[in-house]
Every structure is written in C-alpha cells, then in structure tokens.
Amino acid sequence: MKYAKFNPPIIIMRKVLIVLSLSITAITCKAQDFIHYQTTADASWQKRQVVRATYKRERAGSSDSPANPITTFRRWGTTFNEQDWKALCLLTREQQDEILSRTFSPDGELRFSMGRISMNANDYALSWYSCSEVDGDFSNKYFNIDHDKITIIPYIHAAQRFNHNMTFWVSPWSPPAWMKINHHYAVQSSPYNDLDSKRDYLLFGDDDRSRNEQVNPDKNIFPRRLAVQDFFIQDARYLLCYADQFCRFISLYRQQGVDITMVMYQNEAYSYTPYPGCPWTAEGTIRFNMEYLAPALKKQHPDVELCLGTFNTNRYDHVKQILSDKRMPQNIKGIGFQWEGAQILQRIRAEYPDYRYISSESECGNGSMDWNAAEHTFNLINHYLGNGCSEYNNWNLILCDNGESAWGWKQNALVRVNSKDNTYEYRPEWYAYRHYSQFIGEGAAILSYQPAGNNRTPVLVAMTPEKKYVVVAGNLSGEEKNITAQVGSKQISITLAPHSLNTFVQKN
C-alpha cells in the first residue's frame, strides 16, 4: 500500500506542548540527565552520550500535567497470522526463541503483551479456511478451531512462553462463505481467487466496475463509494448463528489456554477485497452488534468486552450514524481505528470521550521493509497515541522475503526471513516500535504530542508509572533540527540528527 494514504487532518494541539526552535535557548536552573537512544538508516539503537537537560522553574497550572494525561497507555500488540508462523518455522528453535523473547518478554525490546486473532482466515493466512464449513449448520454442531490448532495456536503458545500475562482479542475478516450473499470469502473477483465475476455487481448494485472509483469526486474520501448492501445475510437465523460462533470461538480458545478478552465484529468493512472480506452497511453494523452480538456475549461471556471496529474509513458521517445509536454506550467499551480511520480519530474522540480508543492495525506497507517504512510507522504511532489511543496493534511481526500473501499482496514485517538460506534480520520498523514500546508501557501517561507538521518532527512526551519522563522524537527531514520540548512545567532542548528516530529517557 502507498504510504501517502496516511493523511491526518490539521491538529489543534494542547497549549504550549512542544515548541520547535532553530536555535537552542539558554535555560537556567537545575539540570537533569536523559539517556539518548538513536536510530538512523545506517546505525540502529545507538546509545548516545547522556543529554544534560536544563529546566525552567516549575509553575502552577501546567496544561500537560500527569494528573490530566491525553490517555493512560495499556498495551502494545501484534497479530498472529499463518504467514508469520510459516516464516518463523524456517528458523532454528534458538533463533525463534531469540525473536520471540525480544518481542514478547516483559523486559525485552518491544514488550508486546497483546495478540490479535482472526476468526476464520484473513489475508495473511496460507489459504482460505473457516471454522464452519457445513452449509446451513445454524446450531454450530460442526463449528471447530481444528485448523487453528495446527498454526495459530502453536504460534500463540510459543509467544506465551515469554509472557504469561498476554491478552488477546478477535475479529474476523470474513464469515464462513455460506453466510454471505455472494457465497464466497472474497468481495470482488480477481486472478487470485475463484469468485465468479458475475457476482461483482452485488457490491454497488450495477455491473460497471469502472464506476467504482468515480462516484465521490473527493479523492481523499475512502471508500469513494459505499457498498449498497450487507454482504452478511441479514436473516435472523444467520445473525444468531454468527453471534454464537464468536462465543464458541472464545470458549474453544480458552480451552487451549488463550484468553480472549475483547471482540470486534469485522476487520475493515470498507475494503472491498479479492481476499477475505465482508462489507457491512451502517444499519447492518448496528443491527448485528446491538441485537445479536452484544446480547450473546453478555449471556455467554460477560467478561469479554465488545468494541466497535475496525473502522478503516474517513467517512465521518457514516461512523457518526453508527455511534449515534442510543444503545451503543451500554454495549460498546471501545472503538478501533486503522488506515483512513486515523483521519477522523480526533474528531470522533472529541465527541465521544468516554470510549476507549484503539489503534487496531498499523499500516502494512508494500513489502519494502525499508527506512521509509520505519519513518512512516514512527509517525503513525505518534498520531494514534497523541490522539488518545491506549492500545496499538502491529500487523505482521515476521515474514519471508518480500512478504507476499497468497493473494499476491506484498507487505512489510518487523523481521524478515530469507527463505533461500533461512537467515533473518530485524528491519527498520522494528526500531520504530522499540523507540516507543521499550519505555512507554502499561500505566504510562501520554502527556503531550506534536504531529510531524511542516518541520517533519513528530514528538511525544510520556511519564512512566515510576514517574520518569520519556520523550520520543523523530526528525524525518534531511537536515539537523533543534527542538524544545515541554516536560510538565519545564523544558528540555534537544538536537535531532537528520532522518533519525530518538528516545530520551529520564535517568534519575
């Protein structure tokens, strides 16, 4: 995918959070030391000399007080995909353990403690499968997770050896094919699937696919044309059965030692895909979540949170229509945004401040796994955390070669395996995460942030539960930049190398 798709709106920031400066201001009063970690395209995670930060005298009424954070952070996570497991299995047990330890251990480098699971196959499965392959099995007699026991569950168990306190959440990419109006896992036909092209018209109600991208003149709107009907069959038998499948999935996974604590009903209902997918209308989304899924979870798994998402659309009015249903606050705990959804995150959160906000999937790139991808991901994390997301989910952790899926899509990963000689390497995006996740963990207060802006310097200020400040700052430009970052009611001045990712951690 093109990195240019991330295009957040102009942000109205908290007052006097981070002030850019082309010359370092002389600041008087007592000094404080910060350890500086820096990553560039040529040198990863270099521990620089200690930064001596000079503070101004404290003043009352700081706008970014730890008592009034943007959000309190919860967890970092990744998705457990079959293609990842395939890549991991090419390595020796010692190599696997090294990667998994550095990823999931509480004292590792990334410190991921949350896992996303797809019910049924997603686009990074090895091929299509579902947990319910018997057409018309409304009692779910033959519903099972036998396929997952071969790949996904062993992958999860391998991660759990390094973190026994992981949590998990589930969302499907597609329901079983027999529950959809086109009777296929995909949404549109392609050389990579066997969907009859005659069924493509079901998406927009006509047979002229050339019009698919020609309806809304605003090219920044995604999708430019909404599906005209739900692809999930809107019959009570199907809706009841599907809600029960979520509950059975949770129960069967718990029998395997995997505790699912959160559910989202659908991944990317606004991507009309040649791989597993399922468009939903606003009416269908409300109906299934409020009348079927929420009651089923409350009855069978009252400890599992129902969150809404994943929203990968910037159509504010459409999302607003869903959230305006009066039953939402009693049933929905949080909202997940990804891709174009990032552009309306701030506006939605301002109108609905009582929900928990989640970055449900980081963007996948195009298989390059290069420095540009790292800068893009670094900036995404800054945007989501700075706009109140308390959880952040990576997509693929580890892939082979150029990360090509079974449906011909090339994507990025944090670790790349060379399938020719079974070697591996940590790619730049690994460090984009590490600069945040190694020091900003559960309970950290996100105090202030600045988007990249014209100066190309995204900055985030946090405070750990141990009351130590962490400043994460990127310089995405080709020239050295000096910034002055406000830390509580004080300030520190920092010099950033060109095209660098940086973390400054309070030493004492």
HELIX and SHEET records of a PDB file:
HELIX    1   1 TYR A    3  LYS A    5  5                                   3    
HELIX    2   2 GLU A   82  LEU A   88  1                                   7    
HELIX    3   3 ARG A   93  PHE A  104  1                                  12    
HELIX    4   4 ILE A  152  GLN A  160  1                                   9    
HELIX    5   5 ALA A  177  MET A  179  5                                   3    
HELIX    6   6 SER A  197  LEU A  202  5                                   6    
HELIX    7   7 ARG A  209  ARG A  211  5                                   3    
HELIX    8   8 ALA A  236  GLN A  255  1                                  20    
HELIX    9   9 ALA A  282  PHE A  288  1                                   7    
HELIX   10  10 ASN A  289  LEU A  293  3                                   5    
HELIX   11  11 ALA A  294  GLN A  300  1                                   7    
HELIX   12  12 TYR A  316  LEU A  323  1                                   8    
HELIX   13  13 MET A  328  ASN A  331  1                                   4    
HELIX   14  14 TRP A  339  ILE A  344  5                                   6    
HELIX   15  15 LEU A  345  GLU A  351  1                                   7    
HELIX   16  16 TRP A  371  GLY A  386  1                                  16    
HELIX   17  17 PRO A  428  SER A  437  1                                  10    
SHEET    1   A 3 ILE A  18  LEU A  20  0                                        
SHEET    2   A 3 LYS A 481  VAL A 487 -1                                        
SHEET    3   A 3 LYS A 490  LEU A 496 -1                                        
SHEET    1   B 3 GLN A  46  LYS A  47  0                                        
SHEET    2   B 3 ALA A  31  THR A  39 -1                                        
SHEET    3   B 3 VAL A  51  THR A  54 -1                                        
SHEET    1   C 7 GLN A  46  LYS A  47  0                                        
SHEET    2   C 7 ALA A  31  THR A  39 -1                                        
SHEET    3   C 7 SER A 500  GLN A 506 -1                                        
SHEET    4   C 7 TYR A 469  ASN A 475 -1                                        
SHEET    5   C 7 VAL A 459  MET A 463 -1                                        
SHEET    6   C 7 ALA A 445  GLN A 450 -1                                        
SHEET    7   C 7 THR A  71  THR A  72 -1                                        
SHEET    1   D 9 ARG A  75  THR A  79  0                                        
SHEET    2   D 9 MET A 114  MET A 119  1                                        
SHEET    3   D 9 THR A 167  PRO A 172  1                                        
SHEET    4   D 9 ILE A 260  MET A 264  1                                        
SHEET    5   D 9 GLU A 305  PHE A 311  1                                        
SHEET    6   D 9 GLY A 334  GLN A 338  1                                        
SHEET    7   D 9 ARG A 356  GLU A 361  1                                        
SHEET    8   D 9 CYS A 389  ASN A 393  1                                        
SHEET    9   D 9 ARG A  75  THR A  79  1                                        
SHEET    1   E 3 ILE A 398  CYS A 400  0                                        
SHEET    2   E 3 VAL A 415  ASN A 418  1                                        
SHEET    3   E 3 THR A 423  TYR A 426 -1                                        
END                                                                             
